[in-house]
């Protein structure tokens, strides 16, 4: 318990610092990419709904009943003779249109239909929506399907490693914790950069770890299911299993599918944390590692120029 009360530069702390440093350097750009694309798709459903539109409420009577799937299929087939209806996705929400996938001579259409009348409401994948779906696939799968999703799972594990190692490095002695929560703008720029990196990591720690764990789940869901099965038998349990409930909650949390607009705006801001931490971390890496290394090699480079003046002259011309 001595480390946690009075942390010192122990072997563990030094080792974790190196792990944190080089993991951040190695995957920092990837983390920035994933976080920025994640922030971009937070409003995907809101934007899709706004761009596509719902069934106008003033066109639906209060006691109107939706068509059954069979009746909706019949209405679709009447409007698209010669097409094969591969799939009909019945909308759960009252004013959300249902969607159908239609095929004819190798052509595939995805159309939206009024669930009350069966009327065609246009394409379910206009260009504006296709762009957002492309961004979503880029974030979820790196445009590489299951392989990309597994790569993201590895990225989620590395994010957890960065968070845990960063927490140990950040850990303050008893009575000094408050110093790690904020930064003093009156300090020198190097100190401000360090404190800002630490404070951002602390305040975003929980959500970043949960994002990392859920990212692992998306790539390897069977592993999580086996863990839940081990601790809670798969037999039916009244009210469901706690492990299944946690996984469902984690998925909703990852995508911000709870709360309202305020939650999604908060997610966008938190999604920028990895980018901010990469920049502040890269500045520290430059000052602590790269700059010192360049300074240490300066005499050797000077000797090389002295020994090969023609080469030094060529460098100056370049």
ABEGO torsion letter per residue (X at the ends): XAAAABBBBBAAAAAAAAAAAAAAAAAAAAAAAAAAAAAAAAAAAAAAAAAAEBBBAAABBAABBBBBAAAAAAAAAAABBGBBBABBBBBABAABBBBBBBBBGGBBBBBBBBAAAGBBAEBABBAAAAAAAAAAAAAAAGGAEAAAAAAAAAAAAAAAAAAAAAAAAABBBBGAAAAAABBBAABBAAAAAAAAAAAAAAAAAAAAAAAAAAAAAAABAAAAAAAAAAABBABBBBGEBAAAAAAAAAAAAAAGABEBAAAAAAAAAAAAAAAAAAAAAAAAAAAAAAAAAAAAAAAAAAAAAAABAAAAAAAAAX
